[in-house]
Amino acid sequence: MAERPEYISTDLGRDSHREAWLLVISQGLVAWPIGFLMVVLPIYLKKAGIDPVWIGSFYTISGIFASLFLLVLGPILDRKKKKPFLLLGTALPLLSFLMLAFSRNPWAIIVSSALGGIGLSSGIAGAFQGATFSPLLMLKAGVKGSTKFFSYMTSAWLLSATVGSLLGGLPDYFQGWGLSFDYAYRLSFFLCALFTLLAALFLLPIREDEAHLSPERTRLFSLKGEGQKFIWKYGITQAFIGLGAGFVVQLLSLWFFLKFGVGEVQIAPWFAAANFAAMIGAYLVPGIVDRRGKLVTVISTQLLSALFVVLIIVTGNYQLAALFFLMRTVLINMSWPAQNAFLMSVVPEELRSSAAAVSNASFGFSSALSPLLGGWLMQTGHIDLPIALGAFCFFLSGSFFWLLFKRKGVQEG
């Protein structure tokens, strides 16, 4: 199944691209709390007396809820307008951040994890966003502009996450300015809520008609159609990426804390630098894709990222480990725009919500399982093993991309 030609749409043009930019900006604002909490939340919970297994379980719950809702929503949203559900998913983490601000009870954090805003999968909120954002951006950008706008989105996401990570030391600074432990973190969670509100507001001007909706519900679990077969094969690759991200990304600040005894203030600049470097890398992706193709770009960046994860483990210096983490972050985030454009340009238009749902559900479910296992391994003293497992998962993802889609790579070329 070769890439589909650019379809004719009354939305394409100056207004459509303006709305594509609004989507990009909104996703950028969504990323600030993610970058901030990636540094702050695991260490905050550890300081609050919650053990690593519980911390891992919060990310597990977030991913499971995201995955289950995605598989339900995908076929339904092929027949529905995307904007209302994207708006709901963008605004829902407001409730999670307010709950975090006022309670450290593990059960309250579990509810927050399920609602959204915590972890890469972001719970129910992430499900609504995952099933709607890529199809809506594809509609506004068109097939020819897809790689460019997915790269812009990745760059905007990373720039905002960079700022969020760089400000990961805010709770410590707030305490240095005289605020108590509770109030310092409460104010930090209020800032997360503010960025979430702004992200939702940027979606309001976007228009959407019903011209591109599927007339009937997709039989997502059928493997009879070529589109459905491709979607589920693609889901396999995302499952391995999710497993790797769950091990390497969501618990990495805790790994630095346990391995080297460094906290938010020391590692926040490194997380910020990694996101900033990745933003530059993502901006270069359209040019690389033009020369090498989407599939080659995906495979090479994923395999190289696995190598740098291995290097994180073998070094005995936290600055050098952080530098290798930076390189891994650049490479894996160069993969994302090429992956998204590859998926959205190959599947039929009427299956795009289902494709996005399976992709994100596969990623979310697997990234939900690995933090729980990783937290248990760290608690039992096997601090490096979760990172090693993450490297192996990234290697498998790149390998499966080649095995499953090499023919489409030839067609693309």
N, C-alpha and C positions, 0 to 999 in steps of 0.2 A: 504494500500500500504506500504509494509515493506521497510526498507532501502535497496537500491540496493547494490549488492556485488561490490567489487572493480573491475573495468573494466580493460581490458588489453590495454595498450597503449605503443607505442614505445617511448613516451616521458618520461615515468616513469623510474627512476633510478637516478644516481648521477647527470647527467647534468640537469635533470628535477628539482630535488630538489635545485640545485644551482640557477636555474632560479626562483624557488619559493621564494628563499631568496632575489633575486633582486626585486621581486614584494613587498615583505615585507619591504625592505629598502626604496623603492620608496614611499610606503604609509606612512612610518614613516616621510619622508621628507615633504610630503604633509601636515602633521599634524602640523608642526611648525607654519605656518601662522594662522591656525585655532585656536590653543591654544593661540597664541599671540593676535589675533584680538578678541577672545571671551572676553578677559579682556579689551582691549584697545578701540575697535571701538565704542561700545555704549557710553562710557564716552567721547571719542574724539568728537563724533557727538553732544553730549549734550553741551560740552564746546564750540563747534563751533556755538551754537545757534539753533540747530535743535531739535524740541520738540519730546517727546517719541512716539507720534503717527507716525510721519515720520520715526523715527528709527525702530519701529516695522514693518512699511510698507516695508522697504528695505529687511528685512528677509522674509516677505511674498512674495515679488516679486521673490526673489531668489528661494524659495521653489516651487512656481507655475511653473516657467520656468523649473525647474528640473523635476517636476512631468509630465508635458505635454510632454517633450522630451523623458522621460523614456518610457512612454506608446507607443510612436511611434517607438522608437529605439529597444525595447525588441524583438518583433517578427522578425524584420529585422536582428538583430545581431545574432539570432540563426543560420542564414545561412551565416554569414560573419566571417572573422577572427577578433579576439578581439583586438589584439595588436595595430593596427593603431588608433582605436577609443579610446582606453585607453590612448595612447600617446597624442592624441588631447585633451582629457579631462583633462589630467594632466598639459599640457602646457598652456591651455587657460586662467587660472587665472592671468597669467603674465599681460595681458591687463587690467584686473580689478585693480590690485595693482598699475599699472602706472597711471591709471585714478584717483584713490584715492590720489595718491601722488601730482597730479597737480590741483585738483579741489575739492571744497567742495559744488559745486552746487548740489542741491538735484536730479536734473535730470541726472547729470553725475553719481551720486551714484546709481541711479536706473539702469542705463545701466550696471554699474559695478556689481550690484547685479544679474542682468539677466545673464551676461556672466559667472560669477562664482567666487569662492574664498571668498564669504561672507556668513556666516551662515553655519549651519550643512548640508543643502541640496546642497549648492554651485552651484546653477543655472544650466546653460547649461553644464558647465564643469562637475558638479556633475552627470548629467544624463549620459554623456559618460562614466564616471568612474563607476557609479553604475550598468550599464548594462554589463560591461565587466570584472571588476576586479575579482569578486567572481568566475565566470565560468573559467577564466584563471588560477586563483590560484588553483581551484579544479582540473583542468587538469594537472597542474604540481605537485600537492601534492598527488593526488589520494584520494579515499574515506577513506582509513585507516589512511592516514596522514592528513585528512582535519581538524579535531579538533585541532591537534597540530599546524598546520600552521596558521589557523585562530586565534589561541591564540597568536602565535608569532606576527602576524600582529597587533592584538589589543595591545599587549605589546609595539611593536615598535611605533605604532601610539600614544599611551599614553605617552611614554617616550619623544618623540619629542614634543608633546603638552605640557608636563610638562615644558620642557625647554622654550617653547614659552610663557607659562603663567608666568613662573618665571621672564621672561624678560619683562613682561607687564609694568614695571615701566621705561623702556628705554626712552620714550618720556620726562618724567619728568627729568631724569638724563641728557639727551641731552640738555634740557633747562638750567639745572644747570651748564652745561659746557659752556654756552654762546650762544647756538643756539636759534633762535627765535621759537615761537610756530609752525609756518608753516614748517620750515626746520627740526625741531625735528621729527614731524610726517612724513614728506616726506622721511627722511632717514629710518624711521621705515618701511614704505611701500616698500621701495627699498629692505630691508632685506627680506621681504615676497616674493618679486619677485625672489630673488636669490635662496631661498630654493625651490621655484616652478621649476625653471630651472634645479636644481640638481635632483629633483624628476623625471623629464622627461628624463634626460640623463641616469638614471639607468634602464630605460625600453628598451633602444636601443638594448642590446645584446639578448633579449628574442626572441626565435624562436617559430613559430607556423605553423602547417600544416593544411590541410583541412579535416583530417580524422574524426573529431568529430563534423562537422557541420551538421545541419538539412538539409535534401534534399529539404524541402518545407517550405513555410512560416507558422508559427504557427498561429492557429486561437485562439488568446489570449482571445478574449471576448466570446468564446464559453464555456459553462459549461458542455458539453457532456462528455469530457474526465476526467478521475480520476485525472490526473496531473493538468489540468486547475482548477478543483474544489479545489484541495489542495492549489494551488497558490493563489486563491482569498480569501480563508479562512485565509491563512497566512497574506495576505494583511490587513485584518481587525485588526489583532493584531498589525501590524506595524503602522496603523493609530492612534491607541490609544497611542503607544509609542511616535509617532511624536508629537501628541498634547501635551503630557506631557513634552517632551523635549523643545518644542517651548515656553511653559510657564516658565519652571524651568531653562533651561540651557541658552537659547539665551539672556534672559533679566536679568540674575541673577546679573551680575556686576552692572547693572543699579539699581536693587532692593537694593543691598548693599549701593549704593551711595545715594539713596533716603531715605532708612530706617535708616541708621546709619551715613551717611555723610562721608563715607570712599571712597578713590579713588584708583587708580591703584596700587600705592606703597604699600598700606596696604593690599589689597586683592590678589595681584598677587602671593605672597608666598603661600597663601591658595589654590588658583587654581592649582598652580604647585604641591603642596603636594597632592592634591586630585588626580591629574593625575598620579603621581608617585605611590601612594598607589594602584590605580586602575591597573597600569601596573603589579604590583606584584600579585594582585588578578587574573588578566587575565592569568598570567603564571601558576597559580594553577588549572585552569579550566580543562585541559585534565585529571588530576588525579581525580577530582571530577566527571567528566562525566563518567570515567571508573567505578566508584563505584555506582553512582546514576542514570546515564543516562542523555541524553541531555535535555529531556523535564522537568524532575524534577529540573534540574539545572536552566533552564530558568524561570520556574514558581516561585520557591523559591526566587531567586535573585530579580525578579521584584516586588513581593509583599513586600519584606523587604525594597526595595528602596522606595516604596510608604510611608512606615512608617517613614523613616528618612526625607522625604520631609515634612511631617507633623511636625516633631520636629523642622525643620528649622524655621517654622512660630512661634511656641509658645515661643521660647526663646527670651529674650530681650537683648541679648549680641551678638555682631557681631562675636567674636571669637568662641563662642559656636555654633552659626548658621553656621559658616564656617566649624566647625568640623563635624556637621551633614551633611553638603553638601559633605564633604570628604567621609563619609561613604556611602552616596547615590551614589556617583560617582563610588566607588569601586564595589558596588553591581550591578549597571546597566551595567557596563563594563565587569563584569563576565558573564553577560547574553549574550552579543553579540557573542562571539565565538561559544557558544553552539547553538544559534539561526541560525547563518550562516551555521554551519556544519549540523544542522538538516535539513534546507531547501535544501541545495545542495546535500545531500545524499538521500533525499526522492524523489525529482522530477526526471523524466527521463533526461538523459544527453542532449537530443536534446531540452529540454525546459529550460535549466538553465539560458540563457540570459533573457528569458521572466520572469522567476521566480525572478531573481534579479531585473528586471525592475519594476515589480509590487510591490515587497517588498520596494524598494527605493522610488517609486512614491507615495505609500501610506504614507510612513514616511514623504517624502518631502512635499506633499500637506498639510497634517495635521499640520506639524511643521511650515508651511508657514502661516496658518490661526491664530494660537494661539498667535504669537508675536504681531500681529496687535491688537487683542482683549486685550492682556495683556498690551500693551503700552497705549491703551485708558483707561483701568482700573486704571493703575498707574497715568496717567495724571489727572484723576478725583478724585484721593485721595484714591482709594481702592488698596493700595500697596500690601497687603498680599493676596488678592483674586486670582491673577494669579498663585501664588505658590500653594495655596490650590487646585485649579482646576488641576494643574499638578499632584499633589499627587493622585487625584481621577482617572485621566487618566492612571497612572501607575498601579493602583489597577485593573482597568478594563482590561488592557492588560494582566496581569498575569492571571486573571479570565478567559478570553476568550481563552488563551492558553490551560488551563485545559479543558474547555468545548469542544473545537473544536478538540483537538488532544490527548485526554487521551487514546484513543484506540491505537494510534501509540506509545504512551509511554509504553503500555503493550507489543506491538510487539517488541519494542526496548529492553525491559528488557528480 
